[in-house]
Amino acid sequence: MLDAIRWDTDLIRRYDLAGPRYTSYPTAVQFNSQVGTFDLFHALRDSRKAQRPLSLYVHVPFCANICYYCACNKVITKDRGRAQPYLQRLEQEIQLIACHLDPAQKVEQLHFGGGTPTFLSHDELRQLMAHLRKHFKLLDDDSGDYGIEIDPREADWSTMGLLRELGFNRVSIGLQDLDPAVQRAVNRLQSLEETRAVIDAARTLQFRSINIDLIYGLPRQTPENFARTVEEVIRLQPDRLSVFNYAHLPERFMPQRRINSNELPTPAQKLEMLQRTIEQLIAAGYRYIGMDHFALPDDELAIAQEESTLQRNFQGYTTHGHCDLIGLGVSAISQIGDLYCQNSSDLTEYQNVLATSQLATSRGLLCNADDRLRRAVIQQLICNFSLEFADIEQAFNIDFQGYFGELWPQLQDMAKDGLIELGRDTITILPAGRLLARSVCMVFDAYLEQHSRQRFSRVI
């Protein structure tokens, strides 16, 4: 089975390195300021000519409360009035982007992230969705994957009813941990009852999919109390689970400086948490998709992985990697053909630039031939745990072993360690190596040694 995992502590300790999560290759670390709006307009024109379907990501940066572990681009404020000037500029951006696309290009995927998208009032959510429908071809038959991130403390039955009415059919719920001591240590007090109420509403209103986010490695967590959280979450029966490793990087993320590092679990305790979590989820019928993700067998991600059609982009694992991804809002990233580009991460700058009727593109990257080749290799390994050399050779007109000859000693070492099986014309990530797929992908990353590994989280 694809979801089979063999826990090997020695192998994990040897290969648990810091490295990218490969939501893209090259990663966002490679973005530079030489890419601007001209490149974006050129890419949008190509998308229009090719009539490629679209995936829209909308970033809503506001949160009413700060969570100390958070590394997202957000604005903490109790002033709900700050949303209106932002929405005004966001709607301007939507209009500027849409006029370079064909109105017939279907939006197969839509995702609202943040921040806390439900920071917006009901009227503001209606206003934003109406503007999106005016300028993009959103699907009206509920066949699209239209998701939104939910903070149960910011949503109730009426909110869930509104979201369903507006066309959303997937929800991702931030939970992190249920233990009150852990919640106090990270300033996120959230009861099981609040979370259950949102899930009950989503099921009653026939949302198609429910995802729950958990984090292990937070202050005051122990293997025992985190196992109790996982047990309660299993009872909620989400379709998908994301179980993230907390990366404590207070030098980069200011809110994390409020966390008492003496209260963080030890590396050994974190490993035990992960091992127990995997055992609990597999026993409950979930499949390991890869990285931090688990899904029930009838979920689209699990089915796509079985059929070797799973993909990965800035929204994580997806069945819509064939779409051009349009990022809207402060810090949002787009992937259109071979172009990556990102909006300014500074809210004031984002709003000021759009006030001049210009797009707020601040940096990006145009992939070259080597980037495209390595991206295909990494995508196959991280999504399917296997790679057929012939697929790459035919797509890129190369000899695989010749092209990557200098990497062969590293791959052979991984094969000796039992991480992978290195065949004459295949690479297969073995059950003991599936938790370490990022480490295998890193071998093919041409940029990795140019940057400090401290920029990235550890694999486990």
C-alpha positions in Angstrom: 0.0 0.0 0.0 1.1 3.5 -0.7 0.5 4.7 2.8 2.7 2.0 4.4 5.3 3.6 6.7 8.1 1.8 8.6 9.4 3.8 11.5 13.2 3.7 11.7 14.5 6.0 14.4 18.2 5.7 13.3 17.3 6.6 9.7 15.2 9.6 10.9 18.0 10.9 13.1 20.5 10.6 10.2 18.3 12.3 7.6 16.3 14.7 9.6 17.8 17.8 8.1 16.5 21.3 7.6 15.2 21.8 4.1 12.4 23.2 1.8 8.8 21.9 1.8 8.8 22.0 -2.0 5.5 23.6 -2.5 7.5 24.9 -5.5 10.8 24.3 -7.2 12.7 26.5 -7.3 11.6 27.6 -3.8 10.5 31.1 -2.9 14.0 31.7 -1.4 15.2 32.0 -5.1 12.7 34.8 -5.9 14.4 38.1 -6.9 13.3 41.7 -7.6 14.2 41.5 -11.3 10.8 39.9 -12.0 8.0 42.4 -12.1 4.6 43.3 -13.6 5.7 43.1 -17.2 6.6 39.4 -16.7 3.3 38.8 -15.0 1.3 40.4 -17.9 3.3 38.2 -20.4 2.5 35.1 -18.4 -1.2 36.0 -18.1 -1.3 36.5 -21.9 0.1 33.0 -22.4 -2.4 31.6 -20.0 -5.2 33.3 -21.9 -3.9 32.0 -25.3 -3.7 28.4 -23.9 -7.1 28.7 -22.2 -5.7 27.1 -19.1 -8.0 26.6 -16.1 -7.4 28.7 -13.0 -6.8 28.3 -9.3 -7.3 31.4 -7.2 -5.7 32.1 -3.9 -7.0 35.1 -1.9 -5.0 36.3 1.1 -6.8 37.9 4.0 -4.1 39.0 6.4 -6.1 40.1 9.5 -6.4 38.3 12.8 -8.1 39.6 16.0 -5.6 37.7 18.2 -2.0 36.6 17.9 -1.0 33.0 18.1 2.6 32.9 19.3 3.7 30.0 17.0 2.4 31.6 13.8 4.8 32.3 10.9 2.2 33.5 8.5 2.0 36.9 6.9 -0.7 38.5 9.1 -1.8 41.8 10.7 -3.0 41.6 14.3 -5.8 44.1 15.0 -9.1 44.4 16.8 -10.2 47.1 14.4 -12.5 45.5 11.9 -12.6 48.7 10.0 -9.1 48.0 8.6 -10.6 45.4 6.3 -12.4 47.9 4.1 -9.4 49.8 2.6 -7.7 46.4 2.1 -10.8 45.0 0.3 -10.9 48.1 -1.9 -7.3 47.5 -3.1 -7.9 43.8 -3.4 -10.9 44.3 -5.6 -8.7 46.7 -7.7 -6.1 43.9 -8.1 -8.8 41.4 -9.1 -10.0 43.7 -11.8 -6.4 44.5 -13.1 -5.5 40.8 -13.3 -8.8 39.6 -14.8 -8.6 42.0 -17.7 -5.5 40.1 -19.0 -7.3 36.7 -18.9 -10.2 35.2 -20.9 -13.5 35.3 -19.1 -14.1 31.8 -20.3 -11.2 30.4 -18.3 -12.8 28.3 -15.5 -11.8 28.7 -11.9 -11.5 25.0 -10.8 -10.0 25.8 -7.4 -10.5 28.8 -5.0 -8.9 29.2 -1.6 -9.2 31.9 1.0 -6.3 31.9 3.4 -4.6 34.2 5.9 -4.6 35.4 8.6 -8.2 34.7 9.4 -10.5 35.0 6.3 -13.6 35.0 8.6 -12.2 38.2 10.2 -14.3 39.8 7.4 -17.9 40.6 8.1 -20.7 38.7 6.3 -21.3 41.8 4.1 -17.6 42.0 3.3 -17.4 38.3 2.4 -20.5 38.7 0.1 -18.9 41.8 -1.5 -15.6 40.1 -2.2 -17.2 36.9 -3.6 -19.5 39.0 -5.8 -16.5 40.9 -7.2 -14.7 37.6 -7.9 -17.7 36.2 -9.7 -18.0 39.4 -11.7 -14.4 39.2 -13.1 -13.7 35.4 -13.1 -15.7 32.4 -14.3 -16.5 30.7 -10.9 -18.3 27.4 -11.2 -21.9 27.4 -10.1 -22.5 23.7 -10.0 -20.5 23.0 -6.8 -18.0 21.0 -8.9 -15.0 23.2 -8.1 -12.8 22.9 -5.1 -13.6 26.1 -3.2 -12.1 26.1 0.3 -11.6 28.6 3.1 -9.5 28.5 6.3 -11.6 28.7 9.5 -10.8 29.8 13.0 -13.7 28.2 15.1 -13.5 31.2 17.5 -14.4 33.4 14.5 -17.2 31.3 13.0 -20.7 30.1 14.0 -23.6 28.4 12.2 -24.6 31.6 10.5 -21.1 32.1 9.2 -20.9 28.5 7.9 -24.3 28.9 6.2 -23.1 32.1 4.5 -19.9 30.4 3.3 -21.9 27.5 1.8 -24.3 29.9 0.2 -21.3 31.8 -1.4 -20.1 28.6 -3.0 -17.5 27.2 -0.6 -17.5 23.5 -0.2 -14.3 22.8 1.7 -13.1 24.1 5.1 -9.7 23.9 6.8 -9.9 24.3 10.5 -7.0 25.4 12.7 -6.9 23.5 15.9 -3.2 22.8 16.8 -3.8 21.3 20.2 -6.6 20.8 22.7 -4.7 20.8 25.9 -5.5 24.0 27.9 -1.9 24.4 29.2 -0.5 24.2 25.6 -3.2 26.6 24.4 -2.3 29.1 27.1 1.4 28.8 26.3 0.8 29.8 22.6 -2.1 32.2 23.3 -4.8 30.3 21.4 -7.6 29.3 23.7 -10.0 27.2 21.7 -12.4 24.6 23.1 -13.3 21.2 21.6 -16.9 22.3 21.7 -16.2 25.3 19.5 -14.4 23.1 17.0 -17.1 20.5 17.0 -19.8 23.0 16.5 -18.1 24.3 13.3 -17.6 20.7 12.0 -21.2 19.8 12.8 -22.4 22.8 10.8 -20.1 22.0 7.9 -21.5 18.4 7.7 -25.1 19.5 8.1 -24.6 22.1 5.3 -23.0 19.4 3.1 -19.5 20.8 2.8 -17.6 18.3 0.7 -14.4 18.1 2.8 -13.1 19.0 6.2 -9.4 19.4 7.1 -8.0 19.9 10.6 -4.6 21.3 11.3 -2.5 20.1 14.2 1.0 21.1 15.3 3.4 19.0 17.3 6.4 20.4 19.2 4.6 23.3 20.9 5.5 24.4 24.4 4.2 22.2 27.2 3.3 19.4 24.8 4.1 15.8 25.9 3.6 12.6 23.9 0.8 11.7 26.3 -1.2 14.9 26.1 -0.7 15.2 22.3 -1.9 11.6 21.9 -5.1 12.6 23.7 -5.6 15.6 21.3 -5.2 13.2 18.3 -7.6 10.8 19.8 -10.3 13.5 20.1 -9.6 14.7 16.6 -10.1 11.2 15.2 -13.5 11.2 16.8 -14.4 14.3 14.8 -13.6 12.2 11.6 -12.1 15.0 9.4 -11.5 13.9 5.8 -8.0 15.2 5.9 -5.4 16.0 8.6 -2.3 18.2 8.5 0.1 17.4 11.3 2.8 20.1 11.2 6.2 20.1 12.9 6.6 23.4 14.9 9.8 25.1 13.8 11.0 27.5 16.5 12.6 30.4 14.7 12.2 33.4 17.0 15.0 35.2 15.2 12.8 35.3 12.1 9.3 35.4 13.5 8.7 37.9 16.2 5.6 36.3 17.8 7.7 33.2 18.6 9.8 35.3 21.0 6.9 35.1 23.4 7.3 31.4 23.7 9.4 30.1 26.6 11.9 27.9 24.8 12.5 26.0 28.1 8.9 24.7 27.8 9.5 23.2 24.3 9.5 19.4 24.1 12.9 17.7 23.4 13.7 16.3 20.0 13.2 12.8 21.4 9.7 13.8 22.6 8.8 15.3 19.3 9.8 12.1 17.5 7.6 10.1 19.9 4.7 12.4 19.3 5.0 12.0 15.5 5.4 8.2 15.8 2.3 7.9 18.1 0.3 10.2 15.8 1.1 8.1 12.8 0.2 4.9 14.6 -3.1 6.4 15.8 -4.1 7.8 12.4 -3.2 4.7 10.4 -5.1 2.5 13.0 -8.1 4.8 12.5 -8.0 4.2 8.7 -6.2 7.3 7.5 -3.6 7.1 4.7 -0.3 8.9 4.8 -0.2 11.1 1.7 3.2 12.6 2.3 5.0 15.4 4.2 2.5 16.3 7.0 -0.7 15.1 5.3 -3.1 12.3 6.0 -6.5 11.5 4.3 -9.3 9.0 4.4 -9.1 6.4 1.6 -12.0 7.9 -0.3 -10.6 11.4 -0.3 -9.5 12.9 -3.6 -5.9 13.2 -2.5 -5.7 9.5 -1.5 -7.3 8.5 -4.8 -5.1 10.7 -6.9 -2.0 9.3 -5.2 -3.2 5.7 -5.9 -3.6 6.8 -9.6 -0.3 8.6 -9.7 -2.0 11.9 -10.6 -1.3 13.8 -7.3 0.5 17.1 -7.6 1.9 19.8 -5.4 1.9 23.6 -5.5 1.8 26.6 -3.2 -1.4 25.3 -1.8 0.2 22.0 -0.8 -0.9 18.6 -2.2 -3.6 19.1 -4.9 -5.4 17.6 -7.8 -5.3 20.9 -9.6 -1.6 21.4 -10.3 -2.5 21.7 -14.0 -4.2 25.0 -13.3 -2.5 28.4 -13.4 -2.4 29.7 -9.8 -3.3 33.3 -9.4 -2.4 34.8 -6.0 -4.4 37.8 -4.9 -3.7 40.0 -1.8 -0.7 41.0 0.2 2.2 38.5 0.0 0.2 36.2 -2.3 2.2 34.0 -4.7 1.2 33.2 -8.3 2.5 30.3 -10.5 1.5 30.9 -14.1 3.3 28.6 -16.5 7.0 28.9 -15.8 6.6 32.2 -13.9 6.5 32.5 -10.1 5.7 36.0 -8.7 4.9 37.4 -5.3 3.1 40.5 -4.2 4.6 42.8 -1.7 4.5 41.4 1.9 4.1 44.8 3.4 0.4 45.8 3.8 1.0 49.5 3.4 3.1 49.1 0.3 0.6 46.7 -1.2 -2.2 49.2 -0.7 -0.2 52.2 -1.8 1.0 50.6 -5.1 -2.5 49.5 -6.0 -3.8 53.0 -5.2 -1.8 54.1 -8.3 -3.6 51.4 -10.4 -0.4 49.4 -10.6 0.0 45.7 -9.5 2.0 45.1 -6.3 4.3 42.4 -7.8 7.6 42.7 -5.9 9.7 39.7 -6.8 9.6 36.3 -8.5 11.4 33.9 -10.8 11.2 32.6 -14.4 12.1 29.0 -14.5 14.8 27.8 -16.9 15.1 24.4 -18.6 17.0 22.9 -15.6 14.5 24.3 -13.2 11.6 22.6 -15.1 13.4 19.3 -15.2 14.3 19.2 -11.5 10.8 20.4 -10.7 9.3 17.4 -12.5 11.7 15.0 -10.6 10.9 16.5 -7.2 7.2 16.6 -7.9 7.2 12.8 -8.7 9.2 11.9 -5.7 7.2 14.0 -3.2 3.8 13.0 -4.6 4.2 9.4 -5.6 7.3 8.2 -3.7 8.7 6.9 -7.0 10.2 8.0 -10.3 10.5 6.4 -13.7 13.6 7.7 -15.5 11.9 7.1 -18.8 9.1 9.6 -18.0 11.7 12.4 -17.4 13.9 11.3 -20.3 11.0 11.5 -22.8 9.6 14.8 -21.4 13.0 16.6 -21.4 15.0 14.7 -24.0 17.9 13.8 -21.6 19.7 10.7 -20.4 18.7 10.6 -16.7 21.8 9.0 -15.3 24.0 11.1 -17.4 22.3 14.3 -16.5 22.4 13.6 -12.8 25.6 11.6 -12.7 27.2 13.7 -10.0 24.3 12.9 -7.7 24.7 9.1 -8.0 27.0 8.6 -5.0 24.5 10.4 -2.7 21.6 8.3 -4.1 23.7 5.1 -3.7 24.3 6.0 0.0 20.6 6.5 0.5 20.0 3.1 -1.1 22.5 1.5 1.2 20.8 3.1 4.2 17.4 1.7 3.2 15.9 5.1 2.4 15.3 4.4 -1.3 15.6 1.6 -3.8 17.8 2.6 -6.7 17.0 0.6 -9.8 18.4 0.6 -13.2 15.7 3.0 -14.4 13.7 3.9 -11.2 13.9 5.5 -7.8 11.5 4.2 -5.2 11.2 5.8 -1.7 10.9 2.8 0.6 8.4 2.7 3.6 11.3 3.6 6.0 12.1 6.6 3.9 8.6 8.1 3.2 8.7 10.4 6.2 12.0 11.7 4.8 10.9 12.3 1.2 12.1 15.9 1.5 15.6 14.7 2.1 15.5 12.7 -1.1 14.2 15.7 -3.0 17.0 17.9 -1.6 19.5 15.8 -3.5 18.0 17.1 -6.7 17.9 20.8 -5.5 20.5 22.7 -7.4 20.1 25.8 -5.2 20.2 24.3 -1.7 23.8 24.7 -0.9 23.8 28.4 -1.8 21.6 29.2 1.3 21.7 28.7 5.0 19.6 25.7 6.1 18.4 27.9 9.0 15.9 29.4 6.6 14.0 26.1 6.5 12.3 23.8 9.0 13.6 20.3 9.7 12.1 17.4 7.9 10.7 15.8 11.1 
